[in-house]
């Protein structure tokens, strides 16, 4: 697939307290790993407008997050919840992260590429319409999915979440919009405590595949093949979005699954094949979790390389 990397240098502006797992070094680790790849074409992210953000988030929530960021001093943080901290520049970083995902959709719809990987932080898949959670401020993948539906007039889109944690915020979208399919492979029990197999959305447009701690690549791939692919094929999306979290890696401290770089490359190849079959080879992936920086960089590079070679 002709693949883009949408780079968001503003990610480094989103500073967190010392010792926080979702730190600026995550961006650097992935950027350095991707810089060694020959195939992808790089573009810079541009910030999202508020109107695009408001398609998913409430106006009151947007103002609360923006105000919290403005309240923070030059060396201070404001807590939105126990895990989610912001500094003065976090709002600009979050808008650029959402904007990068929108940029990726627009470039693919214009025929510039078939796939994109958005290199950005803070992550987004836990953010609900009116609530920050789990390091997430704006749900970039939900915002981009709605952009594809409302601006590009697509009929159906799919969000596939491979983060070790369930993407509760993204599931919120599918639970209120039958045009959206949401599928997740995640560890359970684990934060945020959602994503039971019985959560099926509207007429089955949500597929959750909870996995036990210790699950290795072979069993993870089997769950993908047996539980996710048939449902996605039945839905037949016009565009596939991927919440590309890499914290299911065996070295990651935030979870207990045991995937390796080869498993993420396999997932990219499978998702590219599904995009070619159902979605006119249109796929956007957005960085979510991954907290062991060396493993994160290698995993992201394996994923993007596999997209480019698909």
C-alpha positions as CSV (number, residue, x, y, z in Angstrom):
1,X,0.0,0.0,0.0
2,X,1.2,3.5,-0.7
3,X,1.7,4.7,2.9
4,X,2.0,8.0,4.6
5,X,3.3,9.0,8.0
6,X,1.5,12.0,9.4
7,X,4.0,13.5,11.9
8,X,2.9,15.7,14.8
9,X,5.9,17.4,16.3
10,X,3.5,19.3,18.6
11,X,3.3,15.9,20.5
12,X,6.4,17.0,22.3
13,X,4.6,20.0,23.7
14,X,2.3,17.8,25.8
15,X,4.4,17.4,28.9
16,X,3.5,15.2,31.8
17,X,4.8,14.9,35.4
18,X,8.1,13.0,35.9
19,X,7.5,9.2,36.0
20,X,4.3,9.4,34.0
21,X,4.1,6.5,31.5
22,X,2.7,8.6,28.6
23,X,5.7,10.8,28.3
24,X,7.4,12.7,25.4
25,X,9.9,9.9,24.9
26,X,7.2,7.7,23.4
27,X,7.0,10.1,20.4
28,X,10.7,10.2,20.0
29,X,11.1,6.4,20.1
30,X,8.6,5.9,17.4
31,X,9.8,8.7,15.2
32,X,13.4,7.4,15.4
33,X,12.3,3.9,14.5
34,X,10.1,5.1,11.6
35,X,12.9,7.3,10.2
36,X,14.8,4.2,9.2
37,X,12.0,3.0,6.9
38,X,12.4,3.8,3.2
39,X,8.8,3.5,1.9
40,X,6.5,5.9,3.7
41,X,6.1,9.5,2.6
42,X,6.1,12.0,5.5
43,X,3.7,14.9,6.0
44,X,3.2,17.3,8.9
45,X,-0.1,17.3,10.8
46,X,-2.2,20.5,10.8
47,X,-4.5,21.2,13.8
48,X,-8.1,20.3,13.7
49,X,-10.8,22.9,13.8
50,X,-13.3,22.9,16.7
51,X,-16.2,22.0,14.4
52,X,-14.6,18.6,13.6
53,X,-13.9,17.9,17.3
54,X,-17.5,18.8,18.2
55,X,-18.8,16.0,16.0
56,X,-17.7,13.6,18.8
57,X,-17.1,15.7,21.9
58,X,-19.6,17.9,23.7
59,X,-19.0,21.7,23.6
60,X,-18.9,21.7,27.4
61,X,-16.2,19.1,27.5
62,X,-14.1,20.8,24.9
63,X,-14.2,24.1,26.9
64,X,-13.3,22.3,30.1
65,X,-10.2,20.7,28.6
66,X,-9.2,23.9,26.9
67,X,-9.6,25.9,30.1
68,X,-7.7,23.3,32.2
69,X,-4.8,23.6,29.8
70,X,-4.8,27.4,29.9
71,X,-4.9,27.2,33.7
72,X,-1.7,25.3,33.9
73,X,1.4,27.3,34.6
74,X,4.7,26.9,32.7
75,X,5.9,24.2,35.1
76,X,2.6,22.9,36.4
77,X,0.0,20.3,35.5
78,X,-3.7,20.1,35.9
79,X,-5.3,16.7,36.5
80,X,-8.4,15.8,34.5
81,X,-8.6,12.5,36.3
82,X,-6.2,10.4,38.3
83,X,-4.2,9.4,35.2
84,X,-4.7,12.2,32.8
85,X,-2.6,15.3,33.3
86,X,-2.3,18.4,31.0
87,X,0.0,21.3,30.7
88,X,-0.5,24.7,29.0
89,X,0.5,23.4,25.6
90,X,-1.5,20.1,25.8
91,X,-4.6,21.6,24.1
92,X,-2.5,22.5,21.0
93,X,-0.9,19.1,20.9
94,X,-4.3,17.4,21.2
95,X,-5.8,19.5,18.3
96,X,-2.8,18.7,16.2
97,X,-3.2,15.0,17.0
98,X,-6.9,15.0,15.9
99,X,-6.0,17.2,12.9
100,X,-3.3,14.7,11.8
101,X,-5.9,11.9,11.7
102,X,-8.3,14.2,9.6
103,X,-5.4,15.1,7.3
104,X,-4.7,11.4,6.7
105,X,-8.4,10.8,5.7
106,X,-8.3,13.8,3.3
107,X,-5.1,12.7,1.7
108,X,-6.3,9.1,1.2
109,X,-9.6,10.3,-0.2
110,X,-7.8,12.6,-2.6
111,X,-5.8,9.5,-3.9
112,X,-2.4,10.5,-2.5
113,X,-2.0,7.3,-0.7
114,X,-3.9,4.2,0.5
115,X,-2.7,3.9,4.1
116,X,-1.5,6.3,6.8
117,X,0.1,6.0,10.2
118,X,-0.4,9.0,12.5
119,X,2.5,9.6,14.7
120,X,1.1,11.6,17.5
121,X,0.3,11.9,21.2
122,X,-1.6,12.2,23.5
123,X,-3.6,9.1,22.6
124,X,-7.3,9.2,22.3
125,X,-9.3,5.9,22.4
126,X,-10.3,6.2,26.0
127,X,-11.7,9.7,25.7
128,X,-15.5,9.7,25.8
129,X,-17.7,12.5,24.4
130,X,-17.7,14.3,27.8
131,X,-14.9,12.7,29.7
132,X,-11.1,12.4,29.6
133,X,-9.7,9.0,30.6
134,X,-6.6,7.0,30.5
135,X,-4.1,9.6,29.3
136,X,-6.6,10.6,26.5
137,X,-7.9,14.1,25.8
138,X,-9.5,14.0,22.3
139,X,-10.6,10.8,20.6
140,X,-8.8,11.4,17.3
141,X,-9.9,8.1,15.7
142,X,-13.6,8.8,16.4
143,X,-13.2,12.4,15.2
144,X,-11.5,11.2,12.0
145,X,-14.2,8.5,11.4
146,X,-17.0,11.0,11.7
147,X,-15.0,13.3,9.3
148,X,-15.0,10.5,6.8
149,X,-18.7,10.0,7.2
150,X,-19.9,13.6,7.3
151,X,-17.4,15.4,5.0
152,X,-16.6,12.6,2.5
153,X,-20.1,11.2,2.7
154,X,-19.0,7.6,3.2
155,X,-21.7,5.1,4.2
156,X,-19.9,2.9,6.7
157,X,-16.6,3.0,8.5
158,X,-14.8,0.5,10.9
159,X,-12.6,1.1,13.9
160,X,-10.3,-1.8,14.8
161,X,-8.6,-1.4,18.2
162,X,-5.5,-3.6,18.9
163,X,-4.4,-1.8,22.0
164,X,-4.1,-4.0,25.1
165,X,-6.7,-1.8,26.8
166,X,-10.3,-1.7,25.6
167,X,-11.1,1.5,23.6
168,X,-14.2,2.5,25.6
169,X,-14.4,6.0,24.1
170,X,-14.4,4.7,20.5
171,X,-17.0,2.1,21.4
172,X,-19.3,5.0,22.6
173,X,-19.4,6.2,19.0
174,X,-20.5,2.8,17.6
175,X,-23.1,2.4,20.3
176,X,-24.9,5.5,19.0
177,X,-24.2,5.3,15.3
178,X,-25.0,2.3,13.2
179,X,-22.7,3.6,10.4
180,X,-19.7,2.7,12.6
181,X,-18.3,-0.8,13.3
182,X,-16.0,-1.2,16.4
183,X,-13.9,-4.3,17.0
184,X,-11.4,-4.7,19.8
185,X,-8.9,-7.3,20.9
186,X,-7.9,-6.5,24.5
187,X,-6.8,-8.0,27.8
188,X,-9.5,-8.6,30.4
189,X,-9.7,-7.9,33.2
190,X,-7.7,-4.7,32.8
191,X,-8.3,-0.9,32.7
192,X,-10.9,0.5,31.9
193,X,-13.0,-2.5,32.8
194,X,-15.2,-2.3,29.7
195,X,-15.2,-4.5,26.6
196,X,-17.1,-7.6,27.7
197,X,-18.1,-10.0,24.9
198,X,-21.7,-9.2,25.6
199,X,-21.3,-5.6,24.6
200,X,-22.5,-5.8,21.0
201,X,-23.7,-2.3,20.2
202,X,-26.5,-1.6,17.7
203,X,-27.4,-4.7,15.7
204,X,-24.0,-6.3,16.3
205,X,-21.8,-3.4,15.2
206,X,-19.6,-3.9,18.2
207,X,-17.4,-7.0,18.5
208,X,-15.3,-7.3,21.7
209,X,-12.7,-10.1,22.0
210,X,-11.4,-10.1,25.6
211,X,-8.3,-12.1,26.1
212,X,-6.7,-13.5,29.3
213,X,-3.3,-12.2,30.6
214,X,-0.5,-14.3,29.1
215,X,-2.1,-14.7,25.7
216,X,0.6,-15.1,23.1
217,X,0.6,-14.3,19.4
218,X,-0.8,-17.5,18.0
219,X,-3.9,-17.3,20.2
220,X,-4.3,-13.5,19.5
221,X,-4.1,-14.1,15.7
222,X,-6.7,-16.9,16.1
223,X,-9.1,-14.6,17.9
224,X,-8.6,-12.0,15.1
225,X,-9.2,-14.5,12.4
226,X,-12.2,-16.3,14.0
227,X,-13.9,-13.4,15.9
228,X,-13.1,-10.2,14.0
229,X,-12.7,-10.9,10.3
230,X,-16.1,-12.5,9.7
231,X,-17.9,-9.6,11.4
232,X,-15.9,-7.0,9.6
233,X,-16.5,-8.7,6.3
234,X,-20.3,-8.8,7.0
235,X,-20.2,-5.0,7.8
236,X,-18.3,-4.1,4.6
237,X,-16.9,-0.7,5.6
238,X,-15.9,2.0,3.1
239,X,-12.9,2.9,5.3
240,X,-10.9,1.2,8.0
241,X,-9.4,3.0,11.0
242,X,-7.0,1.3,13.4
243,X,-6.3,2.3,17.0
244,X,-2.7,1.2,16.8
245,X,-1.7,0.6,20.4
246,X,1.5,-1.5,20.9
247,X,1.1,-2.2,24.6
248,X,0.1,-5.8,24.0
249,X,3.9,-6.4,23.5
250,X,5.4,-8.9,25.9
251,X,7.8,-6.3,27.3
252,X,5.2,-3.6,28.0
253,X,4.6,-2.8,31.6
254,X,1.0,-1.6,31.2
255,X,-0.5,-5.0,30.2
256,X,-0.1,-8.7,30.4
257,X,-0.4,-10.0,26.8
258,X,2.7,-11.4,25.1
259,X,2.7,-10.2,21.5
260,X,5.9,-9.6,19.5
261,X,6.8,-7.3,16.6
262,X,5.9,-10.0,14.1
263,X,2.4,-10.1,15.5
264,X,1.9,-6.4,14.8
265,X,3.3,-6.8,11.3
266,X,0.9,-9.7,10.7
267,X,-2.0,-7.5,11.9
268,X,-1.0,-4.7,9.5
269,X,-0.9,-7.2,6.6
270,X,-4.3,-8.6,7.5
271,X,-5.9,-5.2,7.9
272,X,-4.4,-4.0,4.6
273,X,-5.9,-7.1,3.0
274,X,-9.3,-6.3,4.5
275,X,-9.1,-2.7,3.4
276,X,-8.3,-3.8,-0.2
277,X,-11.2,-6.2,-0.2
278,X,-13.9,-4.0,1.3
279,X,-12.7,-0.4,1.7
280,X,-11.1,0.5,-1.6
281,X,-7.7,0.2,0.1
282,X,-8.4,3.0,2.5
283,X,-6.8,2.7,6.0
284,X,-5.8,5.2,8.6
285,X,-4.0,4.1,11.8
286,X,-3.4,6.3,14.8
287,X,-0.8,5.7,17.6
288,X,-2.4,4.8,20.9
289,X,-0.6,3.0,23.7
290,X,2.8,1.4,24.1
291,X,5.0,2.2,27.2
292,X,8.2,0.3,26.8
293,X,9.9,2.7,24.4
294,X,12.3,0.3,22.7
295,X,9.5,-2.3,22.1
296,X,7.2,0.5,21.1
297,X,9.5,1.8,18.4
298,X,10.2,-1.6,17.0
299,X,6.6,-2.6,17.0
300,X,5.4,0.6,15.3
301,X,8.1,0.2,12.6
302,X,7.1,-3.4,12.0
303,X,3.5,-2.3,11.6
304,X,4.2,0.6,9.2
305,X,6.7,-1.5,7.2
306,X,4.1,-4.2,6.8
307,X,1.5,-1.7,5.6
308,X,3.9,-0.3,3.0
309,X,4.7,-3.8,1.7
310,X,1.1,-5.0,1.6
